[in-house]
Amino acid sequence: MLLTVMFVLSSLPIVSAKNGKLDKKLKLGIEVLLSEQKELIKGKRVGVITNSTGVDKKLTSIVDLLYNDNEIELTALYGPEHGVRGSVQAGEYVEFYLDDITGLPVYSLYGQTRKPTSEMLEKIDVLLFDIQDVGSRFYTYIYTMAYAMEAAKEKGIPIIVLDRPNPLTGSKVDGTVLDMKYASFVGNYSIPLRHGMTVGELAQLFNREFKIGAGLTVVKMKGWKRDMYYDDTSLPFVLPSPNMPTLDTAIVYSGSALFEGTNISEGRGTTKPFELIGAPFINRTDLAQRLNALKLPGVMFRAASFIPANSKFANQLSHGVQIHITDRKKFQSFETGLHMMKIVHDLYPDQFQFQAANRAGISFFDQLVGNGWIRQGIEEGRSVKDMKKQWEKELDEFKKIRSQYLLYE
Protein backbone atom coordinates (compact mmCIF):
# COMPACT_ATOMS: atom_id res chain seq x y z
CA MET A 1 0.00 0.00 0.00
CA LEU A 2 3.05 2.19 -0.31
CA LEU A 3 3.03 2.77 3.40
CA THR A 4 6.31 1.72 4.94
CA VAL A 5 6.06 2.37 8.65
CA MET A 6 7.84 5.30 10.24
CA PHE A 7 7.66 3.99 13.76
CA VAL A 8 6.39 0.99 15.69
CA LEU A 9 2.71 1.51 16.42
CA SER A 10 1.29 1.05 19.85
CA SER A 11 -1.92 -0.91 20.14
CA LEU A 12 -3.85 2.31 20.77
CA PRO A 13 -5.44 3.97 17.72
CA ILE A 14 -5.01 7.62 16.85
CA VAL A 15 -8.50 9.09 16.99
CA SER A 16 -10.33 12.34 16.60
CA ALA A 17 -14.01 13.28 16.64
CA LYS A 18 -15.57 16.50 15.42
CA ASN A 19 -16.76 18.62 18.38
CA GLY A 20 -16.07 15.61 20.61
CA LYS A 21 -19.60 14.28 20.06
CA LEU A 22 -20.69 11.11 18.28
CA ASP A 23 -23.54 11.34 15.79
CA LYS A 24 -26.26 8.99 17.03
CA LYS A 25 -27.99 9.12 13.65
CA LEU A 26 -25.03 7.61 11.81
CA LYS A 27 -24.74 3.83 12.06
CA LEU A 28 -21.89 1.90 10.51
CA GLY A 29 -22.44 -1.36 8.66
CA ILE A 30 -21.27 -3.42 11.63
CA GLU A 31 -23.75 -1.61 13.90
CA VAL A 32 -26.63 -2.11 11.48
CA LEU A 33 -25.71 -5.79 11.15
CA LEU A 34 -25.78 -6.44 14.88
CA SER A 35 -28.83 -4.32 15.68
CA GLU A 36 -31.05 -4.99 12.67
CA GLN A 37 -29.71 -7.76 10.43
CA LYS A 38 -28.16 -10.31 12.76
CA GLU A 39 -30.18 -13.06 11.04
CA LEU A 40 -27.60 -12.89 8.23
CA ILE A 41 -25.04 -14.55 10.49
CA LYS A 42 -26.96 -16.23 13.35
CA GLY A 43 -26.56 -20.00 13.39
CA LYS A 44 -23.61 -19.85 11.00
CA ARG A 45 -19.89 -20.19 11.40
CA VAL A 46 -18.51 -16.74 10.73
CA GLY A 47 -15.18 -15.61 9.32
CA VAL A 48 -14.11 -11.95 9.32
CA ILE A 49 -11.65 -10.02 7.16
CA THR A 50 -10.75 -6.93 9.15
CA ASN A 51 -8.03 -4.81 10.69
CA SER A 52 -7.69 -2.11 13.35
CA THR A 53 -10.27 0.08 11.56
CA GLY A 54 -13.02 -2.52 11.95
CA VAL A 55 -14.56 -0.89 15.00
CA ASP A 56 -17.91 0.55 16.02
CA LYS A 57 -18.45 4.17 17.14
CA LYS A 58 -17.19 3.26 20.62
CA LEU A 59 -13.96 1.86 19.11
CA THR A 60 -14.77 -1.75 19.97
CA SER A 61 -13.30 -4.15 17.43
CA ILE A 62 -15.66 -6.19 15.28
CA VAL A 63 -13.60 -9.20 16.36
CA ASP A 64 -14.45 -8.60 20.00
CA LEU A 65 -18.07 -7.66 19.24
CA LEU A 66 -18.69 -10.94 17.43
CA TYR A 67 -16.56 -13.11 19.72
CA ASN A 68 -18.40 -11.91 22.83
CA ASP A 69 -21.87 -12.27 21.32
CA ASN A 70 -23.45 -15.53 22.49
CA GLU A 71 -25.63 -15.70 19.39
CA ILE A 72 -22.68 -15.66 16.99
CA GLU A 73 -20.08 -18.35 16.33
CA LEU A 74 -16.90 -16.58 15.20
CA THR A 75 -14.46 -19.21 13.94
CA ALA A 76 -11.77 -17.53 11.83
CA LEU A 77 -10.06 -14.20 11.19
CA TYR A 78 -8.34 -12.97 8.04
CA GLY A 79 -5.79 -10.18 7.99
CA PRO A 80 -4.84 -7.89 5.07
CA GLU A 81 -1.62 -5.91 4.85
CA HIS A 82 -0.66 -4.76 8.40
CA GLY A 83 -2.60 -7.64 10.02
CA VAL A 84 -5.89 -7.87 11.91
CA ARG A 85 -4.85 -5.63 14.79
CA GLY A 86 -2.85 -3.23 12.55
CA SER A 87 0.47 -4.00 14.20
CA VAL A 88 2.44 -5.26 11.18
CA GLN A 89 4.74 -3.03 9.15
CA ALA A 90 3.80 -2.04 5.58
CA GLY A 91 4.97 -4.39 2.87
CA GLU A 92 5.90 -7.14 5.35
CA TYR A 93 4.50 -10.58 4.69
CA VAL A 94 2.24 -11.85 7.44
CA GLU A 95 2.03 -15.55 8.15
CA PHE A 96 -0.58 -17.62 10.00
CA TYR A 97 -0.86 -16.91 13.71
CA LEU A 98 -3.33 -16.98 16.62
CA ASP A 99 -5.02 -13.77 17.69
CA ASP A 100 -3.56 -12.81 21.07
CA ILE A 101 -6.94 -11.78 22.51
CA THR A 102 -9.44 -14.36 21.23
CA GLY A 103 -7.06 -17.21 20.39
CA LEU A 104 -8.76 -17.56 17.01
CA PRO A 105 -6.76 -18.52 13.93
CA VAL A 106 -5.68 -15.57 11.79
CA TYR A 107 -5.09 -16.37 8.13
CA SER A 108 -2.89 -13.95 6.26
CA LEU A 109 -4.06 -12.35 3.04
CA TYR A 110 -0.72 -10.61 2.67
CA GLY A 111 1.65 -13.54 2.82
CA GLN A 112 1.99 -16.45 0.43
CA THR A 113 -1.45 -15.62 -0.97
CA ARG A 114 -3.61 -12.51 -1.25
CA LYS A 115 -6.70 -14.55 -1.95
CA PRO A 116 -8.24 -16.86 0.66
CA THR A 117 -7.60 -20.48 -0.22
CA SER A 118 -10.28 -23.15 -0.05
CA GLU A 119 -8.59 -24.53 3.08
CA MET A 120 -8.74 -21.13 4.79
CA LEU A 121 -12.51 -21.05 4.28
CA GLU A 122 -13.11 -24.64 5.33
CA LYS A 123 -14.56 -23.88 8.77
CA ILE A 124 -16.86 -20.98 7.91
CA ASP A 125 -20.35 -20.64 6.43
CA VAL A 126 -20.28 -16.91 5.78
CA LEU A 127 -17.48 -14.38 5.26
CA LEU A 128 -17.61 -10.77 6.49
CA PHE A 129 -15.49 -7.86 5.25
CA ASP A 130 -15.13 -4.80 7.49
CA ILE A 131 -12.21 -2.46 6.72
CA GLN A 132 -11.99 1.31 6.35
CA ASP A 133 -10.88 2.43 2.88
CA VAL A 134 -9.31 5.86 2.15
CA GLY A 135 -10.90 6.57 -1.24
CA SER A 136 -7.87 6.12 -3.51
CA ARG A 137 -7.47 3.45 -6.16
CA PHE A 138 -4.03 2.32 -5.07
CA TYR A 139 -4.98 1.59 -1.47
CA THR A 140 -4.86 -2.21 -1.41
CA TYR A 141 -7.68 -3.15 0.98
CA ILE A 142 -10.30 -2.91 -1.77
CA TYR A 143 -8.45 -5.59 -3.74
CA THR A 144 -8.26 -7.80 -0.66
CA MET A 145 -12.05 -7.46 -0.65
CA ALA A 146 -12.31 -8.34 -4.35
CA TYR A 147 -10.09 -11.43 -3.96
CA ALA A 148 -12.20 -12.51 -0.99
CA MET A 149 -15.32 -12.16 -3.15
CA GLU A 150 -13.73 -14.39 -5.79
CA ALA A 151 -12.79 -16.98 -3.17
CA ALA A 152 -16.28 -16.93 -1.63
CA LYS A 153 -17.80 -17.44 -5.06
CA GLU A 154 -15.54 -20.43 -5.73
CA LYS A 155 -16.28 -21.92 -2.30
CA GLY A 156 -20.01 -21.35 -2.63
CA ILE A 157 -20.36 -19.27 0.53
CA PRO A 158 -21.93 -15.82 0.88
CA ILE A 159 -19.85 -12.72 1.55
CA ILE A 160 -21.16 -9.71 3.46
CA VAL A 161 -19.50 -6.29 3.12
CA LEU A 162 -20.15 -4.01 6.10
CA ASP A 163 -20.08 -0.50 4.69
CA ARG A 164 -18.06 2.43 5.95
CA PRO A 165 -17.67 6.08 4.85
CA ASN A 166 -15.43 7.21 2.04
CA PRO A 167 -13.34 9.69 4.05
CA LEU A 168 -12.87 11.92 0.98
CA THR A 169 -16.64 12.20 0.43
CA GLY A 170 -18.58 10.13 -2.04
CA SER A 171 -19.21 13.04 -4.37
CA LYS A 172 -15.89 13.76 -6.07
CA VAL A 173 -14.41 11.58 -8.83
CA ASP A 174 -11.01 12.49 -10.25
CA GLY A 175 -7.80 11.25 -11.81
CA THR A 176 -6.89 8.71 -14.42
CA VAL A 177 -8.94 5.57 -14.97
CA LEU A 178 -6.78 2.45 -14.84
CA ASP A 179 -5.82 0.87 -18.16
CA MET A 180 -6.06 -2.86 -17.43
CA LYS A 181 -2.69 -3.39 -19.15
CA TYR A 182 -1.24 -1.80 -16.01
CA ALA A 183 -3.27 -3.78 -13.48
CA SER A 184 -1.52 -4.78 -10.24
CA PHE A 185 -2.25 -5.02 -6.51
CA VAL A 186 -2.08 -1.21 -6.36
CA GLY A 187 -4.74 -0.98 -9.06
CA ASN A 188 -6.62 -4.06 -10.15
CA TYR A 189 -9.72 -2.62 -11.82
CA SER A 190 -10.60 0.21 -14.21
CA ILE A 191 -11.56 2.82 -11.66
CA PRO A 192 -10.20 6.38 -11.22
CA LEU A 193 -7.61 7.35 -8.66
CA ARG A 194 -10.28 9.10 -6.60
CA HIS A 195 -13.33 6.92 -7.14
CA GLY A 196 -15.86 8.61 -4.86
CA MET A 197 -17.41 5.34 -3.67
CA THR A 198 -17.76 3.43 -0.42
CA VAL A 199 -16.39 -0.10 -0.10
CA GLY A 200 -19.93 -1.44 -0.33
CA GLU A 201 -20.55 0.43 -3.56
CA LEU A 202 -17.22 -0.74 -4.95
CA ALA A 203 -18.06 -4.33 -3.99
CA GLN A 204 -21.24 -4.16 -6.02
CA LEU A 205 -19.42 -2.61 -8.97
CA PHE A 206 -16.61 -5.18 -8.85
CA ASN A 207 -19.08 -8.04 -8.51
CA ARG A 208 -21.10 -7.13 -11.57
CA GLU A 209 -18.89 -5.10 -13.91
CA PHE A 210 -15.89 -7.37 -13.51
CA LYS A 211 -17.99 -10.52 -13.39
CA ILE A 212 -16.98 -11.88 -9.98
CA GLY A 213 -20.50 -13.15 -9.40
CA ALA A 214 -20.21 -13.69 -5.64
CA GLY A 215 -23.23 -14.15 -3.36
CA LEU A 216 -22.78 -10.59 -2.12
CA THR A 217 -24.74 -8.67 0.52
CA VAL A 218 -23.86 -5.10 1.40
CA VAL A 219 -25.02 -3.91 4.81
CA LYS A 220 -25.53 -0.21 4.29
CA MET A 221 -24.76 2.54 6.75
CA LYS A 222 -27.49 4.78 8.08
CA GLY A 223 -27.14 8.55 8.25
CA TRP A 224 -24.17 8.93 5.90
CA LYS A 225 -24.37 11.53 3.12
CA ARG A 226 -22.22 11.68 0.00
CA ASP A 227 -20.88 15.15 0.71
CA MET A 228 -19.46 14.17 4.10
CA TYR A 229 -15.72 14.18 4.74
CA TYR A 230 -14.73 11.80 7.48
CA ASP A 231 -14.63 14.50 10.14
CA ASP A 232 -18.17 15.53 9.20
CA THR A 233 -19.35 12.17 10.55
CA SER A 234 -18.01 12.77 14.09
CA LEU A 235 -16.59 9.22 13.97
CA PRO A 236 -13.21 8.77 15.65
CA PHE A 237 -10.46 8.43 13.03
CA VAL A 238 -8.54 5.19 13.39
CA LEU A 239 -5.46 5.18 11.19
CA PRO A 240 -6.06 2.55 8.47
CA SER A 241 -2.34 1.82 8.14
CA PRO A 242 0.90 3.09 9.70
CA ASN A 243 1.51 5.92 7.24
CA MET A 244 -2.10 7.10 7.04
CA PRO A 245 -2.32 8.90 10.39
CA THR A 246 -4.82 11.67 9.59
CA LEU A 247 -7.60 12.71 7.26
CA ASP A 248 -5.28 15.30 5.68
CA THR A 249 -2.94 12.44 4.75
CA ALA A 250 -5.80 10.71 2.96
CA ILE A 251 -6.77 13.91 1.13
CA VAL A 252 -3.29 14.47 -0.37
CA TYR A 253 -2.57 10.76 -0.86
CA SER A 254 -4.00 10.23 -4.36
CA GLY A 255 -1.55 12.82 -5.72
CA SER A 256 1.56 12.82 -3.57
CA ALA A 257 1.76 9.02 -3.35
CA LEU A 258 2.71 9.07 -7.04
CA PHE A 259 6.20 9.99 -5.83
CA GLU A 260 6.36 6.39 -4.59
CA GLY A 261 7.20 5.53 -8.19
CA THR A 262 10.25 7.83 -8.24
CA ASN A 263 13.48 8.40 -6.34
CA ILE A 264 11.93 11.35 -4.48
CA SER A 265 10.88 10.85 -0.85
CA GLU A 266 7.13 10.96 -0.27
CA GLY A 267 7.70 11.69 3.41
CA ARG A 268 7.69 8.16 4.77
CA GLY A 269 9.83 7.94 7.86
CA THR A 270 8.57 11.37 8.99
CA THR A 271 5.60 12.53 11.01
CA LYS A 272 3.97 13.93 7.83
CA PRO A 273 3.94 11.07 5.31
CA PHE A 274 2.67 12.12 1.86
CA GLU A 275 2.52 15.75 3.02
CA LEU A 276 6.32 16.16 2.89
CA ILE A 277 8.01 15.68 -0.49
CA GLY A 278 11.75 16.07 -1.07
CA ALA A 279 15.27 14.83 -1.68
CA PRO A 280 18.80 15.90 -0.70
CA PHE A 281 19.42 17.55 -4.07
CA ILE A 282 16.31 19.78 -4.13
CA ASN A 283 16.41 23.53 -3.43
CA ARG A 284 13.45 23.87 -1.10
CA THR A 285 12.94 27.64 -1.54
CA ASP A 286 13.01 27.44 -5.31
CA LEU A 287 10.58 24.51 -5.40
CA ALA A 288 8.12 26.18 -3.03
CA GLN A 289 8.21 29.43 -5.01
CA ARG A 290 7.62 27.69 -8.32
CA LEU A 291 4.72 25.66 -6.95
CA ASN A 292 3.07 28.60 -5.23
CA ALA A 293 3.40 30.64 -8.43
CA LEU A 294 1.01 28.18 -10.08
CA LYS A 295 -1.74 29.32 -7.69
CA LEU A 296 -3.24 25.84 -7.60
CA PRO A 297 -6.69 25.75 -5.98
CA GLY A 298 -6.97 24.94 -2.29
CA VAL A 299 -3.29 24.45 -1.55
CA MET A 300 -0.10 26.23 -0.52
CA PHE A 301 3.46 24.94 -0.31
CA ARG A 302 5.95 25.61 2.47
CA ALA A 303 9.67 25.22 1.92
CA ALA A 304 10.70 22.40 4.25
CA SER A 305 13.62 20.20 5.24
CA PHE A 306 13.34 16.83 6.94
CA ILE A 307 15.32 13.72 7.85
CA PRO A 308 13.42 10.47 7.20
CA ALA A 309 13.94 7.85 9.89
CA ASN A 310 13.65 5.12 7.26
CA SER A 311 12.72 4.49 3.63
CA LYS A 312 14.20 6.76 0.94
CA PHE A 313 17.13 8.91 2.13
CA ALA A 314 16.94 7.41 5.62
CA ASN A 315 18.92 9.53 8.08
CA GLN A 316 19.79 12.01 5.34
CA LEU A 317 18.82 15.67 5.33
CA SER A 318 16.31 16.19 2.53
CA HIS A 319 14.75 19.35 1.19
CA GLY A 320 11.47 20.06 -0.51
CA VAL A 321 8.00 21.20 0.43
CA GLN A 322 5.16 20.49 2.79
CA ILE A 323 1.68 20.43 1.24
CA HIS A 324 -0.77 22.62 3.17
CA ILE A 325 -4.44 22.25 2.23
CA THR A 326 -6.24 25.59 2.50
CA ASP A 327 -9.57 24.56 0.97
CA ARG A 328 -10.17 20.84 0.69
CA LYS A 329 -13.26 21.28 -1.47
CA LYS A 330 -11.24 23.10 -4.12
CA PHE A 331 -8.05 21.07 -3.71
CA GLN A 332 -7.26 18.78 -6.67
CA SER A 333 -4.99 16.10 -5.23
CA PHE A 334 -4.10 14.24 -8.42
CA GLU A 335 -3.56 17.36 -10.52
CA THR A 336 -1.49 18.91 -7.73
CA GLY A 337 0.65 15.78 -7.51
CA LEU A 338 1.36 15.88 -11.24
CA HIS A 339 2.31 19.56 -11.11
CA MET A 340 4.75 18.75 -8.32
CA MET A 341 6.11 15.78 -10.25
CA LYS A 342 6.60 17.77 -13.45
CA ILE A 343 8.35 20.69 -11.75
CA VAL A 344 10.77 18.43 -9.85
CA HIS A 345 11.41 16.45 -13.06
CA ASP A 346 12.08 19.63 -15.05
CA LEU A 347 14.22 21.29 -12.36
CA TYR A 348 16.43 18.25 -11.76
CA PRO A 349 16.58 16.24 -14.99
CA ASP A 350 19.92 14.65 -14.07
CA GLN A 351 18.91 13.60 -10.55
CA PHE A 352 15.19 12.85 -10.83
CA GLN A 353 14.32 9.27 -11.81
CA PHE A 354 11.20 7.23 -12.28
CA GLN A 355 11.59 3.72 -10.94
CA ALA A 356 12.99 1.41 -13.58
CA ALA A 357 10.56 -0.28 -15.93
CA ASN A 358 10.14 -4.05 -15.90
CA ARG A 359 10.60 -6.33 -18.89
CA ALA A 360 7.22 -5.28 -20.22
CA GLY A 361 8.28 -1.64 -20.12
CA ILE A 362 6.01 -0.84 -17.16
CA SER A 363 7.38 1.07 -14.19
CA PHE A 364 5.91 1.21 -10.71
CA PHE A 365 4.87 4.79 -11.43
CA ASP A 366 2.86 3.49 -14.39
CA GLN A 367 1.07 1.01 -12.14
CA LEU A 368 0.26 3.77 -9.67
CA VAL A 369 -1.02 6.24 -12.24
CA GLY A 370 -2.69 3.43 -14.18
CA ASN A 371 -1.20 3.97 -17.63
CA GLY A 372 2.03 4.63 -19.51
CA TRP A 373 1.17 7.91 -21.19
CA ILE A 374 1.41 10.15 -18.11
CA ARG A 375 5.06 9.23 -17.53
CA GLN A 376 5.76 9.64 -21.22
CA GLY A 377 4.00 13.02 -21.19
CA ILE A 378 6.15 14.27 -18.31
CA GLU A 379 9.32 13.09 -20.03
CA GLU A 380 8.27 14.72 -23.31
CA GLY A 381 7.41 18.05 -21.68
CA ARG A 382 3.62 17.98 -22.02
CA SER A 383 1.79 20.41 -19.77
CA VAL A 384 -0.42 19.14 -16.97
CA LYS A 385 -3.27 21.14 -18.51
CA ASP A 386 -2.88 19.22 -21.76
CA MET A 387 -2.73 15.85 -20.00
CA LYS A 388 -5.76 16.76 -17.90
CA LYS A 389 -7.92 17.04 -21.02
CA GLN A 390 -7.05 13.43 -21.81
CA TRP A 391 -7.72 11.92 -18.38
CA GLU A 392 -10.96 13.87 -17.95
CA LYS A 393 -12.31 12.18 -21.07
CA GLU A 394 -11.59 8.81 -19.44
CA LEU A 395 -13.79 9.73 -16.47
CA ASP A 396 -17.01 10.19 -18.43
CA GLU A 397 -17.69 6.53 -19.10
CA PHE A 398 -16.75 5.51 -15.58
CA LYS A 399 -19.14 8.06 -14.08
CA LYS A 400 -21.98 6.52 -16.06
CA ILE A 401 -21.10 3.04 -14.78
CA ARG A 402 -20.53 4.28 -11.23
CA SER A 403 -23.98 5.87 -11.04
CA GLN A 404 -25.62 2.42 -11.15
CA TYR A 405 -24.01 1.36 -7.86
CA LEU A 406 -24.40 4.36 -5.58
CA LEU A 407 -26.25 3.52 -2.35
CA TYR A 408 -26.46 6.93 -0.71
CA GLU A 409 -27.79 10.38 -1.51
GISUL-V602759 format. One record per residue. N is the residue number from 0. RES is the residue in three letters. NEAR is the number of other ideal C-beta (glycine too) atoms within 12 Angstrom. Layout:
# GISUL-V602759
n = [N N]
res = [RES RES]
near = [NEAR NEAR]
This chain:
# GISUL-V602759
n = [0 1 2 3 4 5 6 7 8 9 10 11 12 13 14 15 16 17 18 19 20 21 22 23 24 25 26 27 28 29 30 31 32 33 34 35 36 37 38 39 40 41 42 43 44 45 46 47 48 49 50 51 52 53 54 55 56 57 58 59 60 61 62 63 64 65 66 67 68 69 70 71 72 73 74 75 76 77 78 79 80 81 82 83 84 85 86 87 88 89 90 91 92 93 94 95 96 97 98 99 100 101 102 103 104 105 106 107 108 109 110 111 112 113 114 115 116 117 118 119 120 121 122 123 124 125 126 127 128 129 130 131 132 133 134 135 136 137 138 139 140 141 142 143 144 145 146 147 148 149 150 151 152 153 154 155 156 157 158 159 160 161 162 163 164 165 166 167 168 169 170 171 172 173 174 175 176 177 178 179 180 181 182 183 184 185 186 187 188 189 190 191 192 193 194 195 196 197 198 199 200 201 202 203 204 205 206 207 208 209 210 211 212 213 214 215 216 217 218 219 220 221 222 223 224 225 226 227 228 229 230 231 232 233 234 235 236 237 238 239 240 241 242 243 244 245 246 247 248 249 250 251 252 253 254 255 256 257 258 259 260 261 262 263 264 265 266 267 268 269 270 271 272 273 274 275 276 277 278 279 280 281 282 283 284 285 286 287 288 289 290 291 292 293 294 295 296 297 298 299 300 301 302 303 304 305 306 307 308 309 310 311 312 313 314 315 316 317 318 319 320 321 322 323 324 325 326 327 328 329 330 331 332 333 334 335 336 337 338 339 340 341 342 343 344 345 346 347 348 349 350 351 352 353 354 355 356 357 358 359 360 361 362 363 364 365 366 367 368 369 370 371 372 373 374 375 376 377 378 379 380 381 382 383 384 385 386 387 388 389 390 391 392 393 394 395 396 397 398 399 400 401 402 403 404 405 406 407 408]
res = [MET LEU LEU THR VAL MET PHE VAL LEU SER SER LEU PRO ILE VAL SER ALA LYS ASN GLY LYS LEU ASP LYS LYS LEU LYS LEU GLY ILE GLU VAL LEU LEU SER GLU GLN LYS GLU LEU ILE LYS GLY LYS ARG VAL GLY VAL ILE THR ASN SER THR GLY VAL ASP LYS LYS LEU THR SER ILE VAL ASP LEU LEU TYR ASN ASP ASN GLU ILE GLU LEU THR ALA LEU TYR GLY PRO GLU HIS GLY VAL ARG GLY SER VAL GLN ALA GLY GLU TYR VAL GLU PHE TYR LEU ASP ASP ILE THR GLY LEU PRO VAL TYR SER LEU TYR GLY GLN THR ARG LYS PRO THR SER GLU MET LEU GLU LYS ILE ASP VAL LEU LEU PHE ASP ILE GLN ASP VAL GLY SER ARG PHE TYR THR TYR ILE TYR THR MET ALA TYR ALA MET GLU ALA ALA LYS GLU LYS GLY ILE PRO ILE ILE VAL LEU ASP ARG PRO ASN PRO LEU THR GLY SER LYS VAL ASP GLY THR VAL LEU ASP MET LYS TYR ALA SER PHE VAL GLY ASN TYR SER ILE PRO LEU ARG HIS GLY MET THR VAL GLY GLU LEU ALA GLN LEU PHE ASN ARG GLU PHE LYS ILE GLY ALA GLY LEU THR VAL VAL LYS MET LYS GLY TRP LYS ARG ASP MET TYR TYR ASP ASP THR SER LEU PRO PHE VAL LEU PRO SER PRO ASN MET PRO THR LEU ASP THR ALA ILE VAL TYR SER GLY SER ALA LEU PHE GLU GLY THR ASN ILE SER GLU GLY ARG GLY THR THR LYS PRO PHE GLU LEU ILE GLY ALA PRO PHE ILE ASN ARG THR ASP LEU ALA GLN ARG LEU ASN ALA LEU LYS LEU PRO GLY VAL MET PHE ARG ALA ALA SER PHE ILE PRO ALA ASN SER LYS PHE ALA ASN GLN LEU SER HIS GLY VAL GLN ILE HIS ILE THR ASP ARG LYS LYS PHE GLN SER PHE GLU THR GLY LEU HIS MET MET LYS ILE VAL HIS ASP LEU TYR PRO ASP GLN PHE GLN PHE GLN ALA ALA ASN ARG ALA GLY ILE SER PHE PHE ASP GLN LEU VAL GLY ASN GLY TRP ILE ARG GLN GLY ILE GLU GLU GLY ARG SER VAL LYS ASP MET LYS LYS GLN TRP GLU LYS GLU LEU ASP GLU PHE LYS LYS ILE ARG SER GLN TYR LEU LEU TYR GLU]
near = [41 43 42 33 32 34 22 13 28 13 17 14 29 27 25 23 23 20 11 11 14 23 27 14 18 30 29 42 43 46 35 30 39 29 18 16 23 24 17 30 36 19 13 24 23 42 44 47 51 50 46 39 44 43 34 32 31 19 26 24 32 46 41 26 33 39 25 16 21 10 18 30 22 37 31 39 45 51 43 49 42 40 39 43 33 40 29 32 26 35 25 21 19 31 18 25 22 16 28 15 19 24 15 31 26 36 41 32 46 36 25 16 26 32 32 42 22 19 16 34 34 19 24 36 28 39 49 47 52 50 49 44 47 47 46 52 48 47 46 37 47 44 39 44 51 42 36 49 43 34 35 38 27 22 27 17 33 29 47 43 50 43 43 52 47 43 41 45 32 38 27 34 38 35 43 45 35 35 25 16 17 35 25 29 30 36 42 32 38 28 44 39 43 44 45 36 44 44 49 42 41 46 48 31 35 39 31 20 24 28 14 29 17 34 25 36 30 39 37 33 39 26 25 37 23 25 19 31 32 40 26 28 36 25 38 30 33 41 37 44 46 37 46 49 33 28 37 33 43 41 43 45 48 45 42 50 52 48 45 41 38 36 30 43 44 46 44 44 31 35 23 31 44 48 42 43 48 45 34 24 25 36 23 29 18 22 39 31 18 26 36 24 14 24 15 31 18 23 35 25 37 27 25 30 27 37 24 34 24 26 35 35 30 19 16 20 19 36 30 44 43 33 43 26 33 20 14 28 19 18 32 35 42 44 36 46 47 41 37 46 41 35 34 41 35 23 25 26 16 10 17 29 26 31 24 16 20 15 7 13 15 28 30 29 44 38 38 46 47 42 32 27 23 41 36 21 28 35 23 15 14 22 19 31 18 18 31 25 15 24 34 24 14 29 29 16 17 33 24 14 28 34 18 16 30 29 30 27 13]
